Amino acid sequence: MWIKMHGTSSVFLLQKSFLAFLIAMGIIVTLSDAVCWRKMHKPEEDKNGCMINGKVYPFGHIERTEDCYTCNCSEDGVECCSLAHTPVAFDEKKCKVVFNKERCDYDVVQKDDPSKECFVYSRVG
């Protein structure tokens, strides 16, 4: 109703604001790429696969390691990206972060009652 009362200039301003919001969200999504790392093989290393945190994985795509990474293993080296998304915006006074290895993600729960989840505004990773 408010927009109809104030004419087309208010509609235009609302559209510009919404467009600015969408652009800002696109920038935020672009900046929050997964946490990845790459390791090149040394000549003396195992030729049967890739050593990742003490375990040898076969060459090829690794859907999920024991430490919650997805990797690509080749004779040249290994490249892995974390499957977990780290919470960065939540009520740190009332809540704490707990890693859930079954889901390869972080739970944010109340410090006083860990059975209750907290709202997370933003995650990266």
Secondary structure, 3 states (H helix, E strand, C coil): CHHHHHCHHHHHHHHHHHHHHHHHHHHHHHHCCCCEEEEECCCCCCCCCEEECCEEECCEEECCCCCCEEEEECCCEEEEEECCCEEEECCCCCEEEEEECCCCEEEEEECCCCCCECCCCEEEC
